[in-house]
């Protein structure tokens, strides 16, 4: 899969990029604060992931004809724009980085490589009702994990448990949409619609508030 950039609607866009080494000149759009952060990343792989994710959000913003404001992480670890305009979420997995931006609503995005080991940790992040409908299949479990991760990122607060607070409605392994909600928190009445895309051995999900 090559780099993909697309509008979701007139207010939002998503970008997926192959992770690779970036030339210094390609990162000139970064804010001064981000350039410092980038320079201080010593691990080569983490440096590539960080840079490619920033390029992805830059591409999404260009598609929407929005200026790149620079981003920082708040006290909950959620990325925020430096000019206070719009909402962003970033993710990466081996080989790919992705970003979603919306002008008016909170967003969450996640990418995960399908791995057998997720079956062993299912009870850590899945409710008993979810274990009942999920097949013992790494792809199905990865879809559930990724959907919960996107919901978690969208709501934007620490202290939300995947198993205790985020509940998914039954879905099949060929579903393109997963419905979910958060219970037992300030957002207990909010329901999420999570979009699902399969990119070879990678599951990508995203949701808009």
C-alpha positions as CSV (number, residue, x, y, z in Angstrom):
1,X,0.0,0.0,0.0
2,X,1.3,3.4,-0.9
3,X,0.6,6.7,0.9
4,X,-3.1,7.4,1.1
5,X,-4.7,10.8,1.9
6,X,-8.5,11.3,1.7
7,X,-11.2,13.5,2.9
8,X,-13.8,12.0,5.2
9,X,-16.1,15.0,4.7
10,X,-15.6,18.8,4.2
11,X,-14.3,19.1,7.8
12,X,-12.1,16.1,8.2
13,X,-9.4,14.1,6.5
14,X,-7.2,11.0,7.1
15,X,-3.7,10.2,5.9
16,X,-1.7,6.9,6.0
17,X,2.0,6.9,5.2
18,X,4.7,4.4,4.9
19,X,7.3,4.9,7.7
20,X,10.7,5.8,6.3
21,X,13.7,8.0,7.0
22,X,12.8,11.7,6.4
23,X,15.1,14.3,5.1
24,X,15.6,17.3,7.4
25,X,14.2,19.6,4.8
26,X,10.9,17.7,4.6
27,X,10.3,18.6,8.3
28,X,10.6,22.4,7.9
29,X,6.9,22.8,8.5
30,X,7.3,21.8,12.2
31,X,6.9,24.4,14.9
32,X,10.0,25.4,16.8
33,X,8.8,23.3,19.8
34,X,8.3,20.2,17.6
35,X,11.7,20.7,16.0
36,X,13.3,20.5,19.5
37,X,11.3,17.4,20.3
38,X,12.3,15.8,17.0
39,X,16.0,16.6,17.5
40,X,15.9,15.0,21.0
41,X,14.6,11.6,19.8
42,X,17.7,9.4,19.8
43,X,16.2,6.0,18.8
44,X,16.2,5.8,15.0
45,X,12.9,3.8,14.7
46,X,11.1,6.2,17.1
47,X,12.5,9.1,15.1
48,X,11.1,7.7,11.9
49,X,7.7,7.0,13.4
50,X,7.4,10.4,15.0
51,X,8.4,12.2,11.8
52,X,6.1,10.1,9.5
53,X,3.1,10.7,11.8
54,X,3.7,14.5,11.6
55,X,4.0,14.3,7.8
56,X,0.7,12.4,7.8
57,X,-1.2,15.1,9.7
58,X,0.5,17.7,7.5
59,X,-0.8,16.0,4.4
60,X,-4.3,15.8,5.9
61,X,-4.3,19.5,6.8
62,X,-3.1,20.4,3.3
63,X,-6.0,18.4,1.8
64,X,-8.4,20.5,3.9
65,X,-6.4,23.7,3.1
66,X,-5.7,24.3,6.7
67,X,-2.4,25.7,8.0
68,X,-0.2,23.4,10.1
69,X,-0.3,24.9,13.6
70,X,2.1,22.5,15.5
71,X,0.9,20.0,18.1
72,X,1.7,19.2,21.7
73,X,0.5,16.5,24.2
74,X,-1.7,17.6,27.0
75,X,-1.7,16.2,30.6
76,X,-3.7,13.2,29.4
77,X,-1.3,12.4,26.6
78,X,-3.7,13.6,23.9
79,X,-2.3,15.7,21.0
80,X,-3.6,19.2,20.8
81,X,-3.1,21.9,18.2
82,X,-1.0,24.9,19.3
83,X,-3.5,27.4,17.9
84,X,-6.5,25.7,19.6
85,X,-8.2,25.0,16.2
86,X,-9.4,21.5,15.3
87,X,-8.8,18.1,16.7
88,X,-6.1,15.5,15.8
89,X,-5.2,11.9,16.6
90,X,-2.0,10.1,15.5
91,X,-1.0,6.4,15.4
92,X,1.7,4.1,14.1
93,X,2.4,0.4,13.8
94,X,5.4,-1.4,12.2
95,X,5.6,0.0,8.6
96,X,2.9,2.6,8.8
97,X,1.9,5.9,10.5
98,X,-1.5,7.6,10.3
99,X,-3.3,10.7,11.3
100,X,-6.9,12.1,11.4
101,X,-7.9,15.7,11.7
102,X,-11.4,17.3,12.2
103,X,-12.1,21.0,12.4
104,X,-15.0,20.7,14.9
105,X,-15.1,17.3,16.6
106,X,-12.8,15.1,18.7
107,X,-11.3,12.2,16.8
108,X,-9.4,9.0,17.6
109,X,-7.3,6.8,15.3
110,X,-5.4,3.5,15.8
111,X,-3.3,1.1,13.7
112,X,-2.3,-2.4,14.9
113,X,-0.5,-5.3,13.3
114,X,-2.5,-8.6,13.6
115,X,-0.5,-10.9,15.9
116,X,-1.3,-14.3,17.5
117,X,-0.3,-13.1,21.0
118,X,-3.4,-10.9,21.3
119,X,-5.5,-14.0,21.9
120,X,-3.5,-14.6,25.2
121,X,-4.2,-11.1,26.5
122,X,-7.9,-10.9,25.5
123,X,-9.2,-11.1,29.1
124,X,-7.2,-8.0,30.0
125,X,-9.1,-5.7,27.7
126,X,-12.3,-7.5,26.8
127,X,-15.6,-7.7,28.7
128,X,-17.1,-11.2,29.2
129,X,-19.9,-10.2,26.7
130,X,-17.3,-9.4,24.1
131,X,-15.5,-12.6,24.7
132,X,-18.8,-14.4,24.0
133,X,-19.2,-13.0,20.5
134,X,-15.6,-12.8,19.3
135,X,-14.1,-15.7,17.4
136,X,-10.8,-17.1,18.7
137,X,-9.2,-15.3,15.8
138,X,-6.3,-12.8,16.0
139,X,-7.9,-10.5,13.4
140,X,-11.2,-10.4,15.3
141,X,-9.5,-9.6,18.6
142,X,-7.3,-7.0,16.9
143,X,-10.3,-5.3,15.5
144,X,-11.8,-5.1,19.1
145,X,-8.6,-3.8,20.6
146,X,-8.1,-1.2,17.8
147,X,-11.7,0.0,18.1
148,X,-11.3,0.5,21.9
149,X,-8.1,2.3,21.3
150,X,-9.7,4.7,18.9
151,X,-12.6,5.3,21.3
152,X,-10.1,5.9,24.2
153,X,-8.2,8.4,22.1
154,X,-11.3,10.2,21.1
155,X,-12.6,10.7,24.6
156,X,-9.2,12.0,25.6
157,X,-9.0,11.3,29.3
158,X,-6.7,9.0,31.3
159,X,-8.2,6.5,33.8
160,X,-10.6,4.8,31.3
161,X,-10.3,1.0,31.3
162,X,-10.6,-0.8,28.1
163,X,-12.2,-3.8,29.8
164,X,-14.3,-2.0,32.5
165,X,-15.4,1.2,30.7
166,X,-15.4,0.7,26.9
167,X,-18.0,-1.8,25.7
168,X,-18.4,-2.9,22.0
169,X,-21.6,-4.2,20.4
170,X,-21.3,-7.5,18.6
171,X,-19.6,-7.4,15.2
172,X,-18.2,-9.9,12.8
173,X,-14.6,-10.1,11.5
174,X,-15.7,-8.7,8.1
175,X,-17.5,-5.6,9.6
176,X,-16.5,-2.2,8.4
177,X,-18.2,-0.4,11.3
178,X,-18.0,-1.2,15.0
179,X,-20.4,0.4,17.5
180,X,-19.3,1.1,21.1
181,X,-19.9,3.2,24.2
182,X,-18.2,4.3,27.3
183,X,-19.8,3.3,30.7
184,X,-19.1,4.4,34.2
185,X,-17.5,7.7,33.3
186,X,-18.5,11.3,32.5
187,X,-19.1,10.1,28.9
188,X,-21.3,7.2,29.8
189,X,-24.2,8.4,27.6
190,X,-22.1,8.8,24.5
191,X,-22.0,6.2,21.7
192,X,-19.3,5.9,19.1
193,X,-19.2,4.7,15.6
194,X,-15.8,3.3,14.7
195,X,-14.8,2.8,11.0
196,X,-12.6,-0.2,10.2
197,X,-10.1,-0.6,7.4
198,X,-7.9,-3.6,6.7
199,X,-4.5,-2.9,5.1
200,X,-3.0,-6.4,4.6
201,X,-2.0,-7.6,8.1
202,X,-2.8,-4.2,9.7
203,X,-6.1,-3.1,11.2
204,X,-6.9,0.6,11.1
205,X,-9.8,2.1,13.0
206,X,-11.0,5.7,13.5
207,X,-13.9,7.4,15.1
208,X,-15.3,10.9,15.2
209,X,-17.2,12.2,18.2
